[in-house]
Amino acid sequence: MIKTMKVDSIWKGGMRIDVTAGGHVLIVDQPPEMGGKDEGANPLEYQLAALGSCLGMVAAIVAKQERIDLKGFSVEVEADIDTDYLMGKTTEGRAGFTETRVKAHIDADLSAEEKKAFFEKVDARCPISDILINSAEIVFEVD
């Protein structure tokens, strides 16, 4: 079943963007050194948060389906970006993350091999991980 997801983003002045997602408003901003007021995480932090939180939710789903007593699950997500490209100081390279690293901590009565196999299932079913790895098509329309 295909489901369409939708958010609305509205610029509120400065560097602030308010994103309506379902019944929630996410505040997106930049720190003062980037011209913002630091009223929310920046878009790159939200992308890392999306990956970490998606992996956690899928871990809960897989654990429940496979009757694994998951006592804890956390991930550290970090990524590298060329800020010179972002700020227009160079045209060499690219605007997005050049590498993203995920370190998963799984608290369950599983061997190291079983934890690795569990995480591979989680990663394979994580929509955000899939989007980042396989680059979903983006269709732009401007009016």
Contacts in CASP RR format, 6 or more apart in sequence:
PFRMAT RR
TARGET T0000
AUTHOR 0000-0000-0000
METHOD contacts of the structure
MODEL  1
MIKTMKVDSIWKGGMRIDVTAGGHVLIVDQPPEMGGKDEGANPLEYQLAA
LGSCLGMVAAIVAKQERIDLKGFSVEVEADIDTDYLMGKTTEGRAGFTET
RVKAHIDADLSAEEKKAFFEKVDARCPISDILINSAEIVFEVD
7 19 0 8 1.000
7 20 0 8 1.000
7 21 0 8 1.000
7 22 0 8 1.000
8 19 0 8 1.000
8 20 0 8 1.000
9 17 0 8 1.000
9 18 0 8 1.000
9 19 0 8 1.000
9 20 0 8 1.000
9 28 0 8 1.000
10 17 0 8 1.000
10 18 0 8 1.000
10 19 0 8 1.000
10 20 0 8 1.000
11 17 0 8 1.000
12 18 0 8 1.000
14 35 0 8 1.000
14 36 0 8 1.000
14 37 0 8 1.000
15 29 0 8 1.000
15 30 0 8 1.000
15 34 0 8 1.000
15 35 0 8 1.000
15 36 0 8 1.000
15 37 0 8 1.000
16 27 0 8 1.000
16 28 0 8 1.000
16 29 0 8 1.000
16 36 0 8 1.000
16 37 0 8 1.000
16 39 0 8 1.000
17 27 0 8 1.000
17 28 0 8 1.000
17 29 0 8 1.000
18 25 0 8 1.000
18 26 0 8 1.000
18 27 0 8 1.000
18 28 0 8 1.000
19 25 0 8 1.000
19 26 0 8 1.000
19 27 0 8 1.000
19 28 0 8 1.000
20 26 0 8 1.000
26 46 0 8 1.000
27 39 0 8 1.000
27 40 0 8 1.000
28 40 0 8 1.000
28 41 0 8 1.000
28 42 0 8 1.000
28 43 0 8 1.000
28 46 0 8 1.000
29 36 0 8 1.000
29 37 0 8 1.000
29 38 0 8 1.000
29 39 0 8 1.000
29 40 0 8 1.000
29 41 0 8 1.000
29 42 0 8 1.000
30 36 0 8 1.000
30 38 0 8 1.000
30 42 0 8 1.000
31 38 0 8 1.000
31 42 0 8 1.000
32 38 0 8 1.000
34 42 0 8 1.000
41 49 0 8 1.000
44 79 0 8 1.000
44 81 0 8 1.000
44 97 0 8 1.000
47 97 0 8 1.000
47 132 0 8 1.000
48 77 0 8 1.000
48 78 0 8 1.000
48 79 0 8 1.000
48 100 0 8 1.000
49 77 0 8 1.000
50 128 0 8 1.000
51 75 0 8 1.000
51 77 0 8 1.000
51 100 0 8 1.000
51 102 0 8 1.000
51 126 0 8 1.000
51 128 0 8 1.000
51 129 0 8 1.000
51 132 0 8 1.000
52 75 0 8 1.000
52 77 0 8 1.000
52 102 0 8 1.000
52 128 0 8 1.000
54 126 0 8 1.000
54 127 0 8 1.000
54 128 0 8 1.000
54 129 0 8 1.000
55 75 0 8 1.000
55 102 0 8 1.000
55 104 0 8 1.000
55 122 0 8 1.000
55 123 0 8 1.000
55 126 0 8 1.000
55 128 0 8 1.000
55 129 0 8 1.000
56 73 0 8 1.000
56 75 0 8 1.000
56 122 0 8 1.000
58 122 0 8 1.000
58 125 0 8 1.000
58 126 0 8 1.000
59 70 0 8 1.000
59 73 0 8 1.000
59 106 0 8 1.000
59 118 0 8 1.000
59 119 0 8 1.000
59 122 0 8 1.000
60 70 0 8 1.000
60 73 0 8 1.000
61 125 0 8 1.000
62 68 0 8 1.000
62 118 0 8 1.000
62 121 0 8 1.000
62 122 0 8 1.000
62 125 0 8 1.000
63 69 0 8 1.000
63 70 0 8 1.000
63 73 0 8 1.000
63 108 0 8 1.000
63 118 0 8 1.000
66 118 0 8 1.000
68 108 0 8 1.000
68 110 0 8 1.000
68 118 0 8 1.000
69 108 0 8 1.000
69 109 0 8 1.000
70 106 0 8 1.000
70 107 0 8 1.000
70 108 0 8 1.000
71 107 0 8 1.000
71 108 0 8 1.000
72 105 0 8 1.000
72 106 0 8 1.000
72 107 0 8 1.000
72 108 0 8 1.000
73 104 0 8 1.000
73 105 0 8 1.000
73 106 0 8 1.000
73 107 0 8 1.000
74 104 0 8 1.000
74 105 0 8 1.000
75 102 0 8 1.000
75 103 0 8 1.000
75 104 0 8 1.000
75 105 0 8 1.000
76 102 0 8 1.000
76 103 0 8 1.000
76 105 0 8 1.000
77 100 0 8 1.000
77 101 0 8 1.000
77 102 0 8 1.000
78 100 0 8 1.000
78 101 0 8 1.000
79 97 0 8 1.000
79 98 0 8 1.000
79 99 0 8 1.000
79 100 0 8 1.000
79 101 0 8 1.000
80 97 0 8 1.000
80 98 0 8 1.000
80 99 0 8 1.000
81 96 0 8 1.000
81 97 0 8 1.000
81 98 0 8 1.000
82 90 0 8 1.000
82 93 0 8 1.000
82 94 0 8 1.000
82 95 0 8 1.000
82 96 0 8 1.000
82 98 0 8 1.000
84 90 0 8 1.000
85 91 0 8 1.000
85 92 0 8 1.000
85 93 0 8 1.000
85 94 0 8 1.000
85 95 0 8 1.000
85 96 0 8 1.000
86 95 0 8 1.000
100 132 0 8 1.000
104 119 0 8 1.000
106 115 0 8 1.000
106 118 0 8 1.000
106 119 0 8 1.000
108 115 0 8 1.000
108 118 0 8 1.000
110 118 0 8 1.000
123 129 0 8 1.000
END
